[in-house]
Amino acid sequence: MPEESLHVVCPHCSTVNRIFGQKLKDSPNCGQCKQPLFNGEPAELTAANFDRHISRNDLPVVVDFWAPWCGPCRQMAPNFHQAAIDLEPYARLVKVDTEAEQQLAARFNIRSIPTLAIFINGREIARQSGALDLGSLKRWIQPHLHKP
């Protein structure tokens, strides 16, 4: 049986990389920009790169729709950052500033923030509104992780 290969979008340059599933834990670098594909930091997405990350990643993509003025968003930010550290390389955690990216907020009908959404193969499969503590956040994401 051939080893499974996955497409992973670089959080730095948005290049799509092909990685063998068993190599995810080996700290792979982007073939284009040579930066780490997983750095424990949620990637900041914009309208320019959102669709590429959502549709071309074979990993589940967890999106935090937030705004800088939102108290609960700021309160949850350290939990989201820690979840990125804990759950990579089996999921990609990203953030979308709804204040700066109002068209994305409208497109996904974001009515309250923070709102979290999980995308797999370009499709939204789960949504959660409101700030979560780290344990609740990880429990919500874990059923969707990509385990080779």
C-alpha positions as CSV (number, residue, x, y, z in Angstrom):
1,M,0.0,0.0,0.0
2,P,1.5,3.4,-1.0
3,E,2.1,6.0,1.7
4,E,-0.5,8.6,1.9
5,S,0.5,12.1,0.6
6,L,-1.1,15.2,1.8
7,H,-1.3,18.8,0.4
8,V,-0.3,21.3,3.0
9,V,-0.5,25.1,2.3
10,C,2.4,27.1,3.6
11,P,1.3,29.6,6.2
12,H,4.0,32.0,5.0
13,C,3.8,32.0,1.2
14,S,0.6,30.0,0.5
15,T,2.5,27.5,-1.7
16,V,0.8,24.1,-1.8
17,N,3.3,21.4,-0.7
18,R,2.9,17.7,-0.9
19,I,4.0,15.9,2.2
20,F,3.9,12.2,3.0
21,G,1.6,11.7,6.0
22,Q,4.2,9.9,8.0
23,K,6.6,12.9,7.5
24,L,4.2,15.5,9.1
25,K,5.9,15.1,12.5
26,D,9.4,15.6,11.0
27,S,9.1,19.5,10.9
28,P,8.8,19.8,7.1
29,N,9.7,23.0,5.4
30,C,8.0,24.7,2.4
31,G,9.6,23.7,-0.9
32,Q,9.2,27.3,-2.1
33,C,10.1,29.7,0.8
34,K,11.9,27.1,3.0
35,Q,10.0,28.3,6.1
36,P,8.6,25.7,8.5
37,L,5.1,24.4,7.4
38,F,4.2,24.1,11.1
39,N,5.4,26.7,13.7
40,G,2.7,26.5,16.4
41,E,1.4,29.9,15.3
42,P,-2.1,30.5,13.9
43,A,-1.8,31.8,10.4
44,E,-3.4,35.2,9.6
45,L,-5.6,34.8,6.5
46,T,-7.0,37.5,4.2
47,A,-9.4,37.5,1.3
48,A,-6.4,37.1,-1.0
49,N,-5.3,33.7,0.5
50,F,-8.3,32.4,2.3
51,D,-9.7,30.2,-0.4
52,R,-6.3,28.6,-1.2
53,H,-5.8,27.6,2.5
54,I,-9.4,26.3,2.9
55,S,-9.7,24.4,-0.4
56,R,-6.1,23.1,-0.9
57,N,-5.1,21.9,2.6
58,D,-5.8,18.2,3.1
59,L,-5.7,18.9,6.8
60,P,-8.7,20.3,8.7
61,V,-8.5,24.1,8.9
62,V,-9.9,25.7,12.0
63,V,-10.8,29.3,11.5
64,D,-11.1,31.8,14.3
65,F,-13.2,34.7,13.0
66,W,-12.4,37.6,15.5
67,A,-11.9,41.3,15.8
68,P,-9.3,43.4,17.7
69,W,-11.9,45.3,19.7
70,C,-13.7,42.1,20.9
71,G,-12.9,41.3,24.5
72,P,-13.9,37.6,24.4
73,C,-11.8,37.3,21.2
74,R,-8.7,38.7,23.0
75,Q,-9.5,36.4,26.0
76,M,-9.6,33.3,23.8
77,A,-6.5,34.2,21.7
78,P,-4.0,32.5,24.0
79,N,-6.1,29.3,24.1
80,F,-6.3,29.3,20.3
81,H,-2.5,29.8,20.1
82,Q,-1.9,27.0,22.5
83,A,-4.3,24.7,20.5
84,A,-2.2,25.5,17.4
85,I,0.9,24.3,19.3
86,D,-0.8,21.2,20.6
87,L,-2.7,20.1,17.5
88,E,-0.3,20.8,14.7
89,P,0.6,19.0,12.4
90,Y,-2.8,17.3,12.4
91,A,-4.8,20.5,11.8
92,R,-4.1,24.0,10.6
93,L,-5.4,26.8,12.9
94,V,-5.9,30.2,11.3
95,K,-7.4,33.6,12.2
96,V,-9.5,36.0,10.1
97,D,-9.8,39.6,11.4
98,T,-13.4,40.3,10.6
99,E,-12.8,44.1,10.9
100,A,-10.2,44.0,8.2
101,E,-11.8,41.2,6.1
102,Q,-15.5,42.3,6.2
103,Q,-16.2,40.5,2.9
104,L,-15.1,37.2,4.4
105,A,-17.2,37.8,7.5
106,A,-20.3,38.5,5.3
107,R,-19.6,35.6,3.0
108,F,-19.6,33.2,5.9
109,N,-22.5,34.9,7.7
110,I,-20.5,35.7,10.8
111,R,-23.0,37.4,13.1
112,S,-21.1,37.2,16.4
113,I,-17.5,36.9,17.4
114,P,-15.5,34.9,18.2
115,T,-16.9,32.3,15.8
116,L,-14.9,29.2,15.1
117,A,-15.4,27.1,11.9
118,I,-13.8,23.9,10.8
119,F,-13.3,23.3,7.1
120,I,-12.3,20.0,5.5
121,N,-11.8,19.8,1.7
122,G,-13.1,23.3,1.3
123,R,-16.4,22.7,3.1
124,E,-17.5,24.0,6.5
125,I,-18.3,21.0,8.6
126,A,-18.6,22.5,12.1
127,R,-19.2,25.9,13.7
128,Q,-19.0,27.2,17.3
129,S,-19.8,30.7,18.5
130,G,-18.3,32.2,21.7
131,A,-15.0,32.0,23.4
132,L,-13.8,28.6,24.6
133,D,-11.3,27.6,27.2
134,L,-8.4,25.5,26.0
135,G,-9.8,22.1,27.0
136,S,-13.2,22.8,25.4
137,L,-11.5,24.1,22.2
138,K,-9.3,21.0,21.8
139,R,-12.2,18.7,22.6
140,W,-14.3,20.4,19.9
141,I,-11.5,20.1,17.3
142,Q,-10.1,16.7,18.1
143,P,-12.8,14.5,16.4
144,H,-11.8,16.2,13.1
145,L,-8.0,15.9,13.3
146,H,-6.1,14.2,10.4
147,K,-4.2,11.2,11.9
148,P,-2.1,9.3,9.3
